[in-house]
Amino acid sequence: MGILWLLIIGAAAGFFATRFMNVQTGVVQTVALGMGGALIGGLVLRGLIAVTGALAGLVGAVLGAMLLIWILQRFGPR
């Protein structure tokens, strides 16, 4: 069930992040961005906020995915 939950949260976070950053990506890239963002955002958010929950995890995942998009746009292939 944990992998399924990761895919669902990753898809949602990637979807929101790509819409906020106005980036067009495929489904696999969107989920991958969301999952990567969840890892980054989760680590940062857990370090800053003592209270964790589903909403805090989603917010952290979206922020992490947005950070990944920014890094890819800034330093990725042109």
mmCIF file of the N, C-alpha and C atoms, coordinates in Angstrom:
data_MODEL
# 
_entry.id   MODEL 
# 
loop_
_atom_site.group_PDB 
_atom_site.id 
_atom_site.type_symbol 
_atom_site.label_atom_id 
_atom_site.label_alt_id 
_atom_site.label_comp_id 
_atom_site.label_asym_id 
_atom_site.label_entity_id 
_atom_site.label_seq_id 
_atom_site.pdbx_PDB_ins_code 
_atom_site.Cartn_x 
_atom_site.Cartn_y 
_atom_site.Cartn_z 
_atom_site.occupancy 
_atom_site.B_iso_or_equiv 
_atom_site.pdbx_formal_charge 
_atom_site.auth_seq_id 
_atom_site.auth_comp_id 
_atom_site.auth_asym_id 
_atom_site.auth_atom_id 
_atom_site.pdbx_PDB_model_num 
ATOM 1   N N  . MET A 1 1  ? 0.817  -1.196 0.000   1.00 0.00 ? 1  MET A N  1 
ATOM 2   C CA . MET A 1 1  ? 0.000  0.000  0.000   1.00 0.00 ? 1  MET A CA 1 
ATOM 3   C C  . MET A 1 1  ? 0.863  1.264  0.000   1.00 0.00 ? 1  MET A C  1 
ATOM 4   N N  . GLY A 1 2  ? 2.079  1.162  0.561   1.00 0.00 ? 2  GLY A N  1 
ATOM 5   C CA . GLY A 1 2  ? 2.955  2.328  0.631   1.00 0.00 ? 2  GLY A CA 1 
ATOM 6   C C  . GLY A 1 2  ? 3.371  2.833  -0.739  1.00 0.00 ? 2  GLY A C  1 
ATOM 7   N N  . ILE A 1 3  ? 3.662  1.927  -1.669  1.00 0.00 ? 3  ILE A N  1 
ATOM 8   C CA . ILE A 1 3  ? 4.071  2.321  -3.023  1.00 0.00 ? 3  ILE A CA 1 
ATOM 9   C C  . ILE A 1 3  ? 2.905  2.991  -3.744  1.00 0.00 ? 3  ILE A C  1 
ATOM 10  N N  . LEU A 1 4  ? 1.706  2.433  -3.578  1.00 0.00 ? 4  LEU A N  1 
ATOM 11  C CA . LEU A 1 4  ? 0.524  3.027  -4.203  1.00 0.00 ? 4  LEU A CA 1 
ATOM 12  C C  . LEU A 1 4  ? 0.291  4.439  -3.680  1.00 0.00 ? 4  LEU A C  1 
ATOM 13  N N  . TRP A 1 5  ? 0.432  4.608  -2.368  1.00 0.00 ? 5  TRP A N  1 
ATOM 14  C CA . TRP A 1 5  ? 0.249  5.926  -1.762  1.00 0.00 ? 5  TRP A CA 1 
ATOM 15  C C  . TRP A 1 5  ? 1.300  6.899  -2.301  1.00 0.00 ? 5  TRP A C  1 
ATOM 16  N N  . LEU A 1 6  ? 2.543  6.461  -2.433  1.00 0.00 ? 6  LEU A N  1 
ATOM 17  C CA . LEU A 1 6  ? 3.609  7.301  -2.976  1.00 0.00 ? 6  LEU A CA 1 
ATOM 18  C C  . LEU A 1 6  ? 3.296  7.731  -4.403  1.00 0.00 ? 6  LEU A C  1 
ATOM 19  N N  . LEU A 1 7  ? 2.778  6.811  -5.221  1.00 0.00 ? 7  LEU A N  1 
ATOM 20  C CA . LEU A 1 7  ? 2.413  7.156  -6.597  1.00 0.00 ? 7  LEU A CA 1 
ATOM 21  C C  . LEU A 1 7  ? 1.264  8.171  -6.641  1.00 0.00 ? 7  LEU A C  1 
ATOM 22  N N  . ILE A 1 8  ? 0.278  7.995  -5.775  1.00 0.00 ? 8  ILE A N  1 
ATOM 23  C CA . ILE A 1 8  ? -0.868 8.915  -5.754  1.00 0.00 ? 8  ILE A CA 1 
ATOM 24  C C  . ILE A 1 8  ? -0.431 10.308 -5.313  1.00 0.00 ? 8  ILE A C  1 
ATOM 25  N N  . ILE A 1 9  ? 0.306  10.379 -4.213  1.00 0.00 ? 9  ILE A N  1 
ATOM 26  C CA . ILE A 1 9  ? 0.791  11.682 -3.722  1.00 0.00 ? 9  ILE A CA 1 
ATOM 27  C C  . ILE A 1 9  ? 1.754  12.297 -4.735  1.00 0.00 ? 9  ILE A C  1 
ATOM 28  N N  . GLY A 1 10 ? 2.620  11.473 -5.329  1.00 0.00 ? 10 GLY A N  1 
ATOM 29  C CA . GLY A 1 10 ? 3.564  11.969 -6.338  1.00 0.00 ? 10 GLY A CA 1 
ATOM 30  C C  . GLY A 1 10 ? 2.847  12.535 -7.552  1.00 0.00 ? 10 GLY A C  1 
ATOM 31  N N  . ALA A 1 11 ? 1.797  11.838 -8.000  1.00 0.00 ? 11 ALA A N  1 
ATOM 32  C CA . ALA A 1 11 ? 1.030  12.321 -9.151  1.00 0.00 ? 11 ALA A CA 1 
ATOM 33  C C  . ALA A 1 11 ? 0.344  13.639 -8.820  1.00 0.00 ? 11 ALA A C  1 
ATOM 34  N N  . ALA A 1 12 ? -0.246 13.723 -7.649  1.00 0.00 ? 12 ALA A N  1 
ATOM 35  C CA . ALA A 1 12 ? -0.937 14.956 -7.247  1.00 0.00 ? 12 ALA A CA 1 
ATOM 36  C C  . ALA A 1 12 ? 0.050  16.107 -7.092  1.00 0.00 ? 12 ALA A C  1 
ATOM 37  N N  . ALA A 1 13 ? 1.158  15.856 -6.403  1.00 0.00 ? 13 ALA A N  1 
ATOM 38  C CA . ALA A 1 13 ? 2.157  16.906 -6.194  1.00 0.00 ? 13 ALA A CA 1 
ATOM 39  C C  . ALA A 1 13 ? 2.766  17.353 -7.519  1.00 0.00 ? 13 ALA A C  1 
ATOM 40  N N  . GLY A 1 14 ? 3.090  16.405 -8.386  1.00 0.00 ? 14 GLY A N  1 
ATOM 41  C CA . GLY A 1 14 ? 3.642  16.753 -9.694  1.00 0.00 ? 14 GLY A CA 1 
ATOM 42  C C  . GLY A 1 14 ? 2.657  17.539 -10.531 1.00 0.00 ? 14 GLY A C  1 
ATOM 43  N N  . PHE A 1 15 ? 1.377  17.144 -10.479 1.00 0.00 ? 15 PHE A N  1 
ATOM 44  C CA . PHE A 1 15 ? 0.342  17.858 -11.216 1.00 0.00 ? 15 PHE A CA 1 
ATOM 45  C C  . PHE A 1 15 ? 0.259  19.312 -10.745 1.00 0.00 ? 15 PHE A C  1 
ATOM 46  N N  . PHE A 1 16 ? 0.153  19.506 -9.425  1.00 0.00 ? 16 PHE A N  1 
ATOM 47  C CA . PHE A 1 16 ? 0.050  20.868 -8.896  1.00 0.00 ? 16 PHE A CA 1 
ATOM 48  C C  . PHE A 1 16 ? 1.309  21.682 -9.194  1.00 0.00 ? 16 PHE A C  1 
ATOM 49  N N  . ALA A 1 17 ? 2.477  21.076 -9.017  1.00 0.00 ? 17 ALA A N  1 
ATOM 50  C CA . ALA A 1 17 ? 3.732  21.798 -9.249  1.00 0.00 ? 17 ALA A CA 1 
ATOM 51  C C  . ALA A 1 17 ? 3.875  22.215 -10.709 1.00 0.00 ? 17 ALA A C  1 
ATOM 52  N N  . THR A 1 18 ? 3.543  21.291 -11.643 1.00 0.00 ? 18 THR A N  1 
ATOM 53  C CA . THR A 1 18 ? 3.667  21.653 -13.052 1.00 0.00 ? 18 THR A CA 1 
ATOM 54  C C  . THR A 1 18 ? 2.661  22.730 -13.441 1.00 0.00 ? 18 THR A C  1 
ATOM 55  N N  . ARG A 1 19 ? 1.502  22.732 -12.824 1.00 0.00 ? 19 ARG A N  1 
ATOM 56  C CA . ARG A 1 19 ? 0.511  23.777 -13.124 1.00 0.00 ? 19 ARG A CA 1 
ATOM 57  C C  . ARG A 1 19 ? 0.939  25.122 -12.535 1.00 0.00 ? 19 ARG A C  1 
ATOM 58  N N  . PHE A 1 20 ? 1.467  25.104 -11.296 1.00 0.00 ? 20 PHE A N  1 
ATOM 59  C CA . PHE A 1 20 ? 1.927  26.343 -10.674 1.00 0.00 ? 20 PHE A CA 1 
ATOM 60  C C  . PHE A 1 20 ? 3.107  26.945 -11.423 1.00 0.00 ? 20 PHE A C  1 
ATOM 61  N N  . MET A 1 21 ? 3.987  26.075 -11.930 1.00 0.00 ? 21 MET A N  1 
ATOM 62  C CA . MET A 1 21 ? 5.185  26.541 -12.627 1.00 0.00 ? 21 MET A CA 1 
ATOM 63  C C  . MET A 1 21 ? 4.951  26.684 -14.136 1.00 0.00 ? 21 MET A C  1 
ATOM 64  N N  . ASN A 1 22 ? 3.745  26.358 -14.618 1.00 0.00 ? 22 ASN A N  1 
ATOM 65  C CA . ASN A 1 22 ? 3.366  26.465 -16.030 1.00 0.00 ? 22 ASN A CA 1 
ATOM 66  C C  . ASN A 1 22 ? 4.326  25.673 -16.924 1.00 0.00 ? 22 ASN A C  1 
ATOM 67  N N  . VAL A 1 23 ? 4.477  24.379 -16.591 1.00 0.00 ? 23 VAL A N  1 
ATOM 68  C CA . VAL A 1 23 ? 5.367  23.475 -17.327 1.00 0.00 ? 23 VAL A CA 1 
ATOM 69  C C  . VAL A 1 23 ? 4.529  22.336 -17.881 1.00 0.00 ? 23 VAL A C  1 
ATOM 70  N N  . GLN A 1 24 ? 4.759  22.001 -19.139 1.00 0.00 ? 24 GLN A N  1 
ATOM 71  C CA . GLN A 1 24 ? 4.055  20.884 -19.771 1.00 0.00 ? 24 GLN A CA 1 
ATOM 72  C C  . GLN A 1 24 ? 4.945  19.647 -19.724 1.00 0.00 ? 24 GLN A C  1 
ATOM 73  N N  . THR A 1 25 ? 4.491  18.597 -19.035 1.00 0.00 ? 25 THR A N  1 
ATOM 74  C CA . THR A 1 25 ? 5.244  17.350 -18.954 1.00 0.00 ? 25 THR A CA 1 
ATOM 75  C C  . THR A 1 25 ? 4.295  16.186 -19.181 1.00 0.00 ? 25 THR A C  1 
ATOM 76  N N  . GLY A 1 26 ? 4.859  15.030 -19.459 1.00 0.00 ? 26 GLY A N  1 
ATOM 77  C CA . GLY A 1 26 ? 4.075  13.812 -19.596 1.00 0.00 ? 26 GLY A CA 1 
ATOM 78  C C  . GLY A 1 26 ? 3.705  13.249 -18.233 1.00 0.00 ? 26 GLY A C  1 
ATOM 79  N N  . VAL A 1 27 ? 2.903  12.214 -18.242 1.00 0.00 ? 27 VAL A N  1 
ATOM 80  C CA . VAL A 1 27 ? 2.421  11.616 -17.001 1.00 0.00 ? 27 VAL A CA 1 
ATOM 81  C C  . VAL A 1 27 ? 3.579  11.056 -16.176 1.00 0.00 ? 27 VAL A C  1 
ATOM 82  N N  . VAL A 1 28 ? 4.477  10.328 -16.825 1.00 0.00 ? 28 VAL A N  1 
ATOM 83  C CA . VAL A 1 28 ? 5.594  9.708  -16.099 1.00 0.00 ? 28 VAL A CA 1 
ATOM 84  C C  . VAL A 1 28 ? 6.500  10.779 -15.495 1.00 0.00 ? 28 VAL A C  1 
ATOM 85  N N  . GLN A 1 29 ? 6.794  11.826 -16.262 1.00 0.00 ? 29 GLN A N  1 
ATOM 86  C CA . GLN A 1 29 ? 7.626  12.912 -15.751 1.00 0.00 ? 29 GLN A CA 1 
ATOM 87  C C  . GLN A 1 29 ? 6.939  13.641 -14.598 1.00 0.00 ? 29 GLN A C  1 
ATOM 88  N N  . THR A 1 30 ? 5.621  13.842 -14.710 1.00 0.00 ? 30 THR A N  1 
ATOM 89  C CA . THR A 1 30 ? 4.870  14.515 -13.662 1.00 0.00 ? 30 THR A CA 1 
ATOM 90  C C  . THR A 1 30 ? 4.920  13.718 -12.367 1.00 0.00 ? 30 THR A C  1 
ATOM 91  N N  . VAL A 1 31 ? 4.691  12.413 -12.455 1.00 0.00 ? 31 VAL A N  1 
ATOM 92  C CA . VAL A 1 31 ? 4.738  11.559 -11.261 1.00 0.00 ? 31 VAL A CA 1 
ATOM 93  C C  . VAL A 1 31 ? 6.156  11.531 -10.691 1.00 0.00 ? 31 VAL A C  1 
ATOM 94  N N  . ALA A 1 32 ? 7.167  11.431 -11.567 1.00 0.00 ? 32 ALA A N  1 
ATOM 95  C CA . ALA A 1 32 ? 8.558  11.403 -11.100 1.00 0.00 ? 32 ALA A CA 1 
ATOM 96  C C  . ALA A 1 32 ? 8.928  12.710 -10.402 1.00 0.00 ? 32 ALA A C  1 
ATOM 97  N N  . LEU A 1 33 ? 8.509  13.832 -10.962 1.00 0.00 ? 33 LEU A N  1 
ATOM 98  C CA . LEU A 1 33 ? 8.756  15.121 -10.318 1.00 0.00 ? 33 LEU A CA 1 
ATOM 99  C C  . LEU A 1 33 ? 8.073  15.182 -8.959  1.00 0.00 ? 33 LEU A C  1 
ATOM 100 N N  . GLY A 1 34 ? 6.846  14.709 -8.910  1.00 0.00 ? 34 GLY A N  1 
ATOM 101 C CA . GLY A 1 34 ? 6.116  14.715 -7.643  1.00 0.00 ? 34 GLY A CA 1 
ATOM 102 C C  . GLY A 1 34 ? 6.763  13.827 -6.602  1.00 0.00 ? 34 GLY A C  1 
ATOM 103 N N  . MET A 1 35 ? 7.215  12.637 -7.014  1.00 0.00 ? 35 MET A N  1 
ATOM 104 C CA . MET A 1 35 ? 7.865  11.729 -6.072  1.00 0.00 ? 35 MET A CA 1 
ATOM 105 C C  . MET A 1 35 ? 9.207  12.300 -5.603  1.00 0.00 ? 35 MET A C  1 
ATOM 106 N N  . GLY A 1 36 ? 9.970  12.864 -6.519  1.00 0.00 ? 36 GLY A N  1 
ATOM 107 C CA . GLY A 1 36 ? 11.229 13.508 -6.135  1.00 0.00 ? 36 GLY A CA 1 
ATOM 108 C C  . GLY A 1 36 ? 10.978 14.703 -5.236  1.00 0.00 ? 36 GLY A C  1 
ATOM 109 N N  . GLY A 1 37 ? 9.954  15.461 -5.582  1.00 0.00 ? 37 GLY A N  1 
ATOM 110 C CA . GLY A 1 37 ? 9.578  16.599 -4.754  1.00 0.00 ? 37 GLY A CA 1 
ATOM 111 C C  . GLY A 1 37 ? 9.119  16.172 -3.369  1.00 0.00 ? 37 GLY A C  1 
ATOM 112 N N  . ALA A 1 38 ? 8.434  15.029 -3.309  1.00 0.00 ? 38 ALA A N  1 
ATOM 113 C CA . ALA A 1 38 ? 7.986  14.517 -2.014  1.00 0.00 ? 38 ALA A CA 1 
ATOM 114 C C  . ALA A 1 38 ? 9.184  14.163 -1.141  1.00 0.00 ? 38 ALA A C  1 
ATOM 115 N N  . LEU A 1 39 ? 10.210 13.582 -1.749  1.00 0.00 ? 39 LEU A N  1 
ATOM 116 C CA . LEU A 1 39 ? 11.412 13.251 -0.978  1.00 0.00 ? 39 LEU A CA 1 
ATOM 117 C C  . LEU A 1 39 ? 12.107 14.513 -0.462  1.00 0.00 ? 39 LEU A C  1 
ATOM 118 N N  . ILE A 1 40 ? 12.320 15.463 -1.358  1.00 0.00 ? 40 ILE A N  1 
ATOM 119 C CA . ILE A 1 40 ? 12.997 16.704 -0.974  1.00 0.00 ? 40 ILE A CA 1 
ATOM 120 C C  . ILE A 1 40 ? 12.143 17.505 0.004   1.00 0.00 ? 40 ILE A C  1 
ATOM 121 N N  . GLY A 1 41 ? 10.892 17.722 -0.378  1.00 0.00 ? 41 GLY A N  1 
ATOM 122 C CA . GLY A 1 41 ? 10.002 18.515 0.469   1.00 0.00 ? 41 GLY A CA 1 
ATOM 123 C C  . GLY A 1 41 ? 9.741  17.866 1.812   1.00 0.00 ? 41 GLY A C  1 
ATOM 124 N N  . GLY A 1 42 ? 9.617  16.550 1.812   1.00 0.00 ? 42 GLY A N  1 
ATOM 125 C CA . GLY A 1 42 ? 9.379  15.846 3.066   1.00 0.00 ? 42 GLY A CA 1 
ATOM 126 C C  . GLY A 1 42 ? 10.532 15.997 4.031   1.00 0.00 ? 42 GLY A C  1 
ATOM 127 N N  . LEU A 1 43 ? 11.756 15.892 3.520   1.00 0.00 ? 43 LEU A N  1 
ATOM 128 C CA . LEU A 1 43 ? 12.929 16.058 4.377   1.00 0.00 ? 43 LEU A CA 1 
ATOM 129 C C  . LEU A 1 43 ? 13.011 17.484 4.923   1.00 0.00 ? 43 LEU A C  1 
ATOM 130 N N  . VAL A 1 44 ? 12.806 18.457 4.051   1.00 0.00 ? 44 VAL A N  1 
ATOM 131 C CA . VAL A 1 44 ? 12.877 19.857 4.479   1.00 0.00 ? 44 VAL A CA 1 
ATOM 132 C C  . VAL A 1 44 ? 11.744 20.175 5.450   1.00 0.00 ? 44 VAL A C  1 
ATOM 133 N N  . LEU A 1 45 ? 10.536 19.746 5.104   1.00 0.00 ? 45 LEU A N  1 
ATOM 134 C CA . LEU A 1 45 ? 9.380  20.055 5.934   1.00 0.00 ? 45 LEU A CA 1 
ATOM 135 C C  . LEU A 1 45 ? 9.472  19.402 7.297   1.00 0.00 ? 45 LEU A C  1 
ATOM 136 N N  . ARG A 1 46 ? 9.943  18.167 7.351   1.00 0.00 ? 46 ARG A N  1 
ATOM 137 C CA . ARG A 1 46 ? 10.084 17.485 8.644   1.00 0.00 ? 46 ARG A CA 1 
ATOM 138 C C  . ARG A 1 46 ? 11.124 18.172 9.516   1.00 0.00 ? 46 ARG A C  1 
ATOM 139 N N  . GLY A 1 47 ? 12.121 18.743 8.881   1.00 0.00 ? 47 GLY A N  1 
ATOM 140 C CA . GLY A 1 47 ? 13.132 19.472 9.643   1.00 0.00 ? 47 GLY A CA 1 
ATOM 141 C C  . GLY A 1 47 ? 12.623 20.788 10.190  1.00 0.00 ? 47 GLY A C  1 
ATOM 142 N N  . LEU A 1 48 ? 11.673 21.396 9.503   1.00 0.00 ? 48 LEU A N  1 
ATOM 143 C CA . LEU A 1 48 ? 11.164 22.709 9.909   1.00 0.00 ? 48 LEU A CA 1 
ATOM 144 C C  . LEU A 1 48 ? 9.893  22.642 10.746  1.00 0.00 ? 48 LEU A C  1 
ATOM 145 N N  . ILE A 1 49 ? 9.068  21.654 10.497  1.00 0.00 ? 49 ILE A N  1 
ATOM 146 C CA . ILE A 1 49 ? 7.762  21.576 11.158  1.00 0.00 ? 49 ILE A CA 1 
ATOM 147 C C  . ILE A 1 49 ? 7.691  20.295 11.970  1.00 0.00 ? 49 ILE A C  1 
ATOM 148 N N  . ALA A 1 50 ? 7.353  20.405 13.223  1.00 0.00 ? 50 ALA A N  1 
ATOM 149 C CA . ALA A 1 50 ? 7.262  19.227 14.076  1.00 0.00 ? 50 ALA A CA 1 
ATOM 150 C C  . ALA A 1 50 ? 5.973  18.458 13.808  1.00 0.00 ? 50 ALA A C  1 
ATOM 151 N N  . VAL A 1 51 ? 4.928  19.134 13.437  1.00 0.00 ? 51 VAL A N  1 
ATOM 152 C CA . VAL A 1 51 ? 3.647  18.494 13.192  1.00 0.00 ? 51 VAL A CA 1 
ATOM 153 C C  . VAL A 1 51 ? 3.571  18.077 11.727  1.00 0.00 ? 51 VAL A C  1 
ATOM 154 N N  . THR A 1 52 ? 3.426  16.772 11.490  1.00 0.00 ? 52 THR A N  1 
ATOM 155 C CA . THR A 1 52 ? 3.302  16.287 10.125  1.00 0.00 ? 52 THR A CA 1 
ATOM 156 C C  . THR A 1 52 ? 1.942  15.653 9.945   1.00 0.00 ? 52 THR A C  1 
ATOM 157 N N  . GLY A 1 53 ? 1.458  15.711 8.765   1.00 0.00 ? 53 GLY A N  1 
ATOM 158 C CA . GLY A 1 53 ? 0.178  15.113 8.416   1.00 0.00 ? 53 GLY A CA 1 
ATOM 159 C C  . GLY A 1 53 ? 0.080  14.997 6.914   1.00 0.00 ? 53 GLY A C  1 
ATOM 160 N N  . ALA A 1 54 ? -1.043 14.505 6.438   1.00 0.00 ? 54 ALA A N  1 
ATOM 161 C CA . ALA A 1 54 ? -1.227 14.318 4.999   1.00 0.00 ? 54 ALA A CA 1 
ATOM 162 C C  . ALA A 1 54 ? -1.145 15.654 4.263   1.00 0.00 ? 54 ALA A C  1 
ATOM 163 N N  . LEU A 1 55 ? -1.771 16.686 4.817   1.00 0.00 ? 55 LEU A N  1 
ATOM 164 C CA . LEU A 1 55 ? -1.758 17.994 4.148   1.00 0.00 ? 55 LEU A CA 1 
ATOM 165 C C  . LEU A 1 55 ? -0.359 18.587 4.141   1.00 0.00 ? 55 LEU A C  1 
ATOM 166 N N  . ALA A 1 56 ? 0.354  18.474 5.259   1.00 0.00 ? 56 ALA A N  1 
ATOM 167 C CA . ALA A 1 56 ? 1.719  18.986 5.320   1.00 0.00 ? 56 ALA A CA 1 
ATOM 168 C C  . ALA A 1 56 ? 2.620  18.230 4.338   1.00 0.00 ? 56 ALA A C  1 
ATOM 169 N N  . GLY A 1 57 ? 2.400  16.927 4.207   1.00 0.00 ? 57 GLY A N  1 
ATOM 170 C CA . GLY A 1 57 ? 3.172  16.134 3.253   1.00 0.00 ? 57 GLY A CA 1 
ATOM 171 C C  . GLY A 1 57 ? 2.911  16.550 1.825   1.00 0.00 ? 57 GLY A C  1 
ATOM 172 N N  . LEU A 1 58 ? 1.649  16.826 1.497   1.00 0.00 ? 58 LEU A N  1 
ATOM 173 C CA . LEU A 1 58 ? 1.304  17.267 0.148   1.00 0.00 ? 58 LEU A CA 1 
ATOM 174 C C  . LEU A 1 58 ? 1.918  18.630 -0.145  1.00 0.00 ? 58 LEU A C  1 
ATOM 175 N N  . VAL A 1 59 ? 1.837  19.546 0.814   1.00 0.00 ? 59 VAL A N  1 
ATOM 176 C CA . VAL A 1 59 ? 2.429  20.871 0.631   1.00 0.00 ? 59 VAL A CA 1 
ATOM 177 C C  . VAL A 1 59 ? 3.937  20.745 0.421   1.00 0.00 ? 59 VAL A C  1 
ATOM 178 N N  . GLY A 1 60 ? 4.582  19.930 1.232   1.00 0.00 ? 60 GLY A N  1 
ATOM 179 C CA . GLY A 1 60 ? 6.020  19.718 1.086   1.00 0.00 ? 60 GLY A CA 1 
ATOM 180 C C  . GLY A 1 60 ? 6.367  19.086 -0.245  1.00 0.00 ? 60 GLY A C  1 
ATOM 181 N N  . ALA A 1 61 ? 5.546  18.137 -0.695  1.00 0.00 ? 61 ALA A N  1 
ATOM 182 C CA . ALA A 1 61 ? 5.791  17.475 -1.977  1.00 0.00 ? 61 ALA A CA 1 
ATOM 183 C C  . ALA A 1 61 ? 5.658  18.458 -3.131  1.00 0.00 ? 61 ALA A C  1 
ATOM 184 N N  . VAL A 1 62 ? 4.643  19.312 -3.089  1.00 0.00 ? 62 VAL A N  1 
ATOM 185 C CA . VAL A 1 62 ? 4.456  20.314 -4.148  1.00 0.00 ? 62 VAL A CA 1 
ATOM 186 C C  . VAL A 1 62 ? 5.628  21.295 -4.159  1.00 0.00 ? 62 VAL A C  1 
ATOM 187 N N  . LEU A 1 63 ? 6.033  21.762 -2.982  1.00 0.00 ? 63 LEU A N  1 
ATOM 188 C CA . LEU A 1 63 ? 7.160  22.693 -2.921  1.00 0.00 ? 63 LEU A CA 1 
ATOM 189 C C  . LEU A 1 63 ? 8.450  22.036 -3.406  1.00 0.00 ? 63 LEU A C  1 
ATOM 190 N N  . GLY A 1 64 ? 8.654  20.778 -3.046  1.00 0.00 ? 64 GLY A N  1 
ATOM 191 C CA . GLY A 1 64 ? 9.835  20.060 -3.510  1.00 0.00 ? 64 GLY A CA 1 
ATOM 192 C C  . GLY A 1 64 ? 9.836  19.855 -5.010  1.00 0.00 ? 64 GLY A C  1 
ATOM 193 N N  . ALA A 1 65 ? 8.667  19.524 -5.571  1.00 0.00 ? 65 ALA A N  1 
ATOM 194 C CA . ALA A 1 65 ? 8.560  19.352 -7.018  1.00 0.00 ? 65 ALA A CA 1 
ATOM 195 C C  . ALA A 1 65 ? 8.794  20.671 -7.743  1.00 0.00 ? 65 ALA A C  1 
ATOM 196 N N  . MET A 1 66 ? 8.286  21.770 -7.168  1.00 0.00 ? 66 MET A N  1 
ATOM 197 C CA . MET A 1 66 ? 8.521  23.078 -7.768  1.00 0.00 ? 66 MET A CA 1 
ATOM 198 C C  . MET A 1 66 ? 10.008 23.421 -7.745  1.00 0.00 ? 66 MET A C  1 
ATOM 199 N N  . LEU A 1 67 ? 10.695 23.046 -6.666  1.00 0.00 ? 67 LEU A N  1 
ATOM 200 C CA . LEU A 1 67 ? 12.130 23.270 -6.581  1.00 0.00 ? 67 LEU A CA 1 
ATOM 201 C C  . LEU A 1 67 ? 12.861 22.458 -7.645  1.00 0.00 ? 67 LEU A C  1 
ATOM 202 N N  . LEU A 1 68 ? 12.459 21.199 -7.838  1.00 0.00 ? 68 LEU A N  1 
ATOM 203 C CA . LEU A 1 68 ? 13.075 20.379 -8.881  1.00 0.00 ? 68 LEU A CA 1 
ATOM 204 C C  . LEU A 1 68 ? 12.856 20.971 -10.268 1.00 0.00 ? 68 LEU A C  1 
ATOM 205 N N  . ILE A 1 69 ? 11.657 21.456 -10.540 1.00 0.00 ? 69 ILE A N  1 
ATOM 206 C CA . ILE A 1 69 ? 11.371 22.081 -11.839 1.00 0.00 ? 69 ILE A CA 1 
ATOM 207 C C  . ILE A 1 69 ? 12.273 23.290 -12.041 1.00 0.00 ? 69 ILE A C  1 
ATOM 208 N N  . TRP A 1 70 ? 12.411 24.100 -11.003 1.00 0.00 ? 70 TRP A N  1 
ATOM 209 C CA . TRP A 1 70 ? 13.241 25.290 -11.105 1.00 0.00 ? 70 TRP A CA 1 
ATOM 210 C C  . TRP A 1 70 ? 14.692 24.906 -11.385 1.00 0.00 ? 70 TRP A C  1 
ATOM 211 N N  . ILE A 1 71 ? 15.189 23.871 -10.668 1.00 0.00 ? 71 ILE A N  1 
ATOM 212 C CA . ILE A 1 71 ? 16.574 23.419 -10.871 1.00 0.00 ? 71 ILE A CA 1 
ATOM 213 C C  . ILE A 1 71 ? 16.753 22.899 -12.285 1.00 0.00 ? 71 ILE A C  1 
ATOM 214 N N  . LEU A 1 72 ? 15.797 22.106 -12.780 1.00 0.00 ? 72 LEU A N  1 
ATOM 215 C CA . LEU A 1 72 ? 15.889 21.575 -14.141 1.00 0.00 ? 72 LEU A CA 1 
ATOM 216 C C  . LEU A 1 72 ? 15.837 22.681 -15.183 1.00 0.00 ? 72 LEU A C  1 
ATOM 217 N N  . GLN A 1 73 ? 14.989 23.689 -14.953 1.00 0.00 ? 73 GLN A N  1 
ATOM 218 C CA . GLN A 1 73 ? 14.911 24.798 -15.908 1.00 0.00 ? 73 GLN A CA 1 
ATOM 219 C C  . GLN A 1 73 ? 16.197 25.623 -15.878 1.00 0.00 ? 73 GLN A C  1 
ATOM 220 N N  . ARG A 1 74 ? 16.784 25.774 -14.720 1.00 0.00 ? 74 ARG A N  1 
ATOM 221 C CA . ARG A 1 74 ? 17.964 26.622 -14.566 1.00 0.00 ? 74 ARG A CA 1 
ATOM 222 C C  . ARG A 1 74 ? 19.231 25.917 -15.059 1.00 0.00 ? 74 ARG A C  1 
ATOM 223 N N  . PHE A 1 75 ? 19.394 24.631 -14.687 1.00 0.00 ? 75 PHE A N  1 
ATOM 224 C CA . PHE A 1 75 ? 20.653 23.950 -14.940 1.00 0.00 ? 75 PHE A CA 1 
ATOM 225 C C  . PHE A 1 75 ? 20.529 22.760 -15.890 1.00 0.00 ? 75 PHE A C  1 
ATOM 226 N N  . GLY A 1 76 ? 19.332 22.412 -16.309 1.00 0.00 ? 76 GLY A N  1 
ATOM 227 C CA . GLY A 1 76 ? 19.121 21.256 -17.168 1.00 0.00 ? 76 GLY A CA 1 
ATOM 228 C C  . GLY A 1 76 ? 19.553 21.510 -18.596 1.00 0.00 ? 76 GLY A C  1 
ATOM 229 N N  . PRO A 1 77 ? 19.397 20.491 -19.415 1.00 0.00 ? 77 PRO A N  1 
ATOM 230 C CA . PRO A 1 77 ? 19.766 20.643 -20.824 1.00 0.00 ? 77 PRO A CA 1 
ATOM 231 C C  . PRO A 1 77 ? 18.894 21.686 -21.513 1.00 0.00 ? 77 PRO A C  1 
ATOM 232 N N  . ARG A 1 78 ? 19.465 22.351 -22.445 1.00 0.00 ? 78 ARG A N  1 
ATOM 233 C CA . ARG A 1 78 ? 18.734 23.427 -23.151 1.00 0.00 ? 78 ARG A CA 1 
ATOM 234 C C  . ARG A 1 78 ? 18.224 22.930 -24.453 1.00 0.00 ? 78 ARG A C  1 
# 
